[in-house]
Amino acid sequence: MAVITLTINDELVSGREGDTLLTLMREKGIEVPTLCHLDGLSPRGGCRLCLVEVQGSNRLVPACITPAQEGMSIVTHSERLIKYRRMILELLFSERNHICAVCVMNGRCELQAEAAAIGMDHVRYDYLTPQLPIDASHQRFAVDHNRCILCTRCVRVCDEVEGAHTWDVMGRGVNSRVITDLNQPWGTSKSCTSCGKCVQVCPTGALHLKGSTVAEMRKDRDFLRWILDGREKKQWILRNGGQESGR
Amino acid sequence: MNRVELQAIAQRELDQRQSYRCRLLCCASTPCISSGGTAVQKAMEEAIKANGLNAEVVTVATGCMGPCSRGPMVTVQVQGQPDVIYERVTPEVAEQIVARHAVAGEPVADHVMPSNLPFFTKQTKVVLSNSGLIDPERLEDYIAVGGYSALAHVLREMTPEEVCAEISKSGLRGRGGAGYPTGLKWDLVRKAPGERKYVVANGDEGDPGAYMDRTLMESDPHRVLEGMAIAGYAVGATQGFIYVRGEYPIAAKRLEKAIRAAERRGLLGSRILESTFNFRIDIRIGAGAFVCGEETALMASIMGRRGQPVPRPPYPAQSGLWGCPTLINNVETFGCIVPIIQKGASWFASMGTAKSKGTKIFALAGKVNNTGLIEVPMGITLREIVFDIGDGIPGGRKFKAAQTGGPSGGCIPAEHLDTPVDYESLRALGSIMGSGGLIVMDDQSCMPDVAKFFMEFCMDESCGKCVPCRVGTVQMYRILQRITNGSATLRDLEILEELCEMVRDTSLCGLGQSAPNPVLSTLRYFREEYLQHIQEHRCPAGVCQMTEVPIIELVHRPIARAAAASPVAS
C-alpha cells in the first residue's frame, strides 16, 4: 500500500493510503476527543468533537472519517477548535439529563471524561431537561433515554457485528430516540439476541446492566446468617485431608 | 419512434390546434386549483357546449402563468389576435369570457391583465417557456413545441463528451442553491469509473414560500424528463430517479403520467428514438423531511434508508446511489438543459453576468403587490424585481428587506437593492441565491422575529445526526425567543453570536452550516433592532409582545424597592 506523508501540528507524519486522520493522530499520540467513534464500528462523523483544521480550506473536517491525503497539513488543537469542542460538550450536557452523581456510569463515563479533560465545568445554555422514559422491560438490560447522546454506537454494533439490527433511531432533531424493533419495549423484542454488545459500547449510562443503577443498589446481608450458621454447625472443618469441604 | 415520426406528431398536433378558432387556456397548477381553477374550466366547457361552439372553441388545462396571487388565471388565444390574460376568473366571469370574448371577440375588460405590465415585460422565460401554454398531461402538446427534439439531436449528432462540453460552455450552474458548475459535475460523473451510473433529479423543494420546482414539474414535466435523459446519455447512466417532495401530489401524478406516455412512445426506456441508448426514470416520493433536499440524505432516502446526510467526500460523483457514480442536479437545472441544446450554449451564456449565466426562477412572495412565479435573467437588480416586476410594496409602505434562499439564506436591506442578483453578489451580502425563494418585507416586519421563524424551521427539520445542529438550533431558538419576548440580556446576544459561528463551522451538512445565516445576516444589517429589543425593551416594528423581563431584573427589583423604602438609604 502506498505510503503518504502529511503534516500534523507542524510535524511530518507518514501513513498508509486509506488511513483516516484519527488513526494517524492516535499513532502519533495526539488525542482528540471522540464520542460517536469506536474502533471496530463504521465511522459516523456525528459528534463533531474530532474536527480538525485543514490548512488551505476553511472547512473543518472530522478526523474519524476523513482519509489522510498526501501533503495535507492538519492542526488539531487550535484555540478555535478547543472552544468549539467545549461548546459542543456543553450542548450535549444541556440536551438531556446528565447529572453525573446519580448515574450508573459515574466515574467511567466517556462523556464525563471528555468534559473533564477539556475543563468544561459548567454549561452556559438552558438545560432542556426532557422527560424521557426508561425502558427496563428487558430481563438483563435497561435503557435510560435521558442519558443517551445519540452516538448510535448501539445501532451500529447491533447491525454490523451482531447482525440483529434491533436498534434504530426514530424521530428527528432533539426528538430523536434510539428504539428497539419498531419502537416496541425492549423486553418484547423478537430480534434482540440479548448479547449485550450495545450495553458494552454505550459511552454513557444510557444502556446499562440491570441492578447497577443507584436506585436498584441493595446490600445483600443474608451472607452473614449463612456464614454464622455454618460456623455454629461446624461446617467449615476440613475433611479427607482438605480435598473436600463439607456443608 | 424516430425523428421523422416525432416531427409528424408535432405537425399533426399543430394542424389540430389550427382547427380551433379560439383556445381557452386555464391554469391547472396548485395555486390556481386552490383558488377555484377547476370550477372555472368546468364552467367554460359548459358554456362552450351551451353556445354550441364545440367545433371552434376548446379549453386546455395548462401549467402556471405566473401571477399566482391573482388566480385563477385564464389565457384566451384567438387566431390572428394577441393573447389576452384574465385574472381572478370566477365561473360567472368564465361564462362571460366564452359568451363575449370567444364568440364576439370583445374582452371582458374588468378582469383583463394588461400584457404590457413590467411583470410580464421584464421577465425572460427560458425554463418556463412552455409553462402556461401547453397541457402538461399531454405528451403531444410538448412535442408540438419542439419537445424531445433536443434529445433526438443529442443522440444522433453529439458524443457524451460534446454534450458535457456544451453544458460547460453555457456556464450553467446548479439551480439548487450552491451554484456548482453543472458541466463540470457532468464531466466528473462521465469520467468516474463504474459500470452502473445514476442520474437523480432533486425535486425535494422545502424552503418556506418557494415553489419553483413544483411549478416546473407540474407545468412542464416532459422538459425535466428530457433534460434527465440527455444527462443520462452524457454521463453514461441508464437509470434516473426523480425525488419529489411528498407534499407535491399533483407534480408526482403528472410526472408519473409523463413517464408512462414517454415510455409508450419510445422516448424513454429501451432503445430511445431507435438509438442504442436506454434510460429509465422512476419516481421516489419524499416523506416530509426538509433535510432530504441535501444530496447525501436524498440518496439515503432513495435507497430506503433513514434520510440523514453522510460526510463528503466521497462525493456523489464518485460514490452515490449504492456506491455507484451518481449525477444529482436540481429539477430546475435539468429544465435548463433542453434550451441550451436547442439554442446553443453561447445563446444561454449571453444572458446573465460574468459568472452567473442564464435565467433564474424566483417565487416572489411577501409584502409586494404582484406575488407569483417569475423568471428573470441573472444580474437583474433586486430593485427591478421588487419595484418593477413586483410593483412595489402594498399600501405605499417602506421596503425593509428581501429574504432570499429560505432558511439557509439571509436578508438583504434597502441599501443593497441595486445589487445584481447572481451567486457571488448575494454571497458577498451574507445571503445566498438558494433555490429561488424571495420574500419581501416592509417596515412592519421585525427582524429578530423573522430570524426566530427561520430558526424554528431549522430546529424542527434538523435530522438529529450531528450535535451542533441538533442541539445548537434549539439553543439559538430559545435565545431568539427571549429576545422577542423581552427577557434577553446582552449576554444572551453574545452567546447567540458565538453559537451561530460554531454551528456554521462544525455542522455536518448544509442544513446546519447555513442554519445561522438568517440570524447572522439580520445581525449584520439590523443589529440596532436587536439592541432595541434588549436594551430599550421595545419592538420598533410592533410585532413582538415583549411581555417578559430578564430574570436578573426580577432579582434586582425587590432589592431596589427595599432600598428605596428603607429610611437608612441615602
Chai-1 contact restraints between the chains, C-beta under 6 A:
chainA,res_idxA,chainB,res_idxB,connection_type,confidence,min_distance_angstrom,max_distance_angstrom,comment,restraint_id
A,G45,B,P311,contact,1.0,0.0,6.0,A-B,restraint_1
A,G46,B,K465,contact,1.0,0.0,6.0,A-B,restraint_2
A,G46,B,C466,contact,1.0,0.0,6.0,A-B,restraint_3
A,C47,B,V467,contact,1.0,0.0,6.0,A-B,restraint_4
A,R48,B,C466,contact,1.0,0.0,6.0,A-B,restraint_5
A,R48,B,V467,contact,1.0,0.0,6.0,A-B,restraint_6
A,R48,B,P468,contact,1.0,0.0,6.0,A-B,restraint_7
A,R48,B,T506,contact,1.0,0.0,6.0,A-B,restraint_8
A,L51,B,T506,contact,1.0,0.0,6.0,A-B,restraint_9
A,L60,B,D505,contact,1.0,0.0,6.0,A-B,restraint_10
A,I65,B,P311,contact,1.0,0.0,6.0,A-B,restraint_11
A,Y84,B,M502,contact,1.0,0.0,6.0,A-B,restraint_12
A,Y84,B,T506,contact,1.0,0.0,6.0,A-B,restraint_13
A,M87,B,M502,contact,1.0,0.0,6.0,A-B,restraint_14
A,I88,B,V467,contact,1.0,0.0,6.0,A-B,restraint_15
A,L91,B,V467,contact,1.0,0.0,6.0,A-B,restraint_16
A,L91,B,V471,contact,1.0,0.0,6.0,A-B,restraint_17
A,L91,B,G472,contact,1.0,0.0,6.0,A-B,restraint_18
A,L92,B,V467,contact,1.0,0.0,6.0,A-B,restraint_19
A,E95,B,V471,contact,1.0,0.0,6.0,A-B,restraint_20
A,Y125,B,Q475,contact,1.0,0.0,6.0,A-B,restraint_21
A,D126,B,R478,contact,1.0,0.0,6.0,A-B,restraint_22
A,R172,B,C463,contact,1.0,0.0,6.0,A-B,restraint_23
A,R172,B,G464,contact,1.0,0.0,6.0,A-B,restraint_24
A,G173,B,S462,contact,1.0,0.0,6.0,A-B,restraint_25
A,G173,B,G464,contact,1.0,0.0,6.0,A-B,restraint_26
A,G173,B,R470,contact,1.0,0.0,6.0,A-B,restraint_27
A,V174,B,R470,contact,1.0,0.0,6.0,A-B,restraint_28
A,V174,B,V474,contact,1.0,0.0,6.0,A-B,restraint_29
A,S176,B,G464,contact,1.0,0.0,6.0,A-B,restraint_30
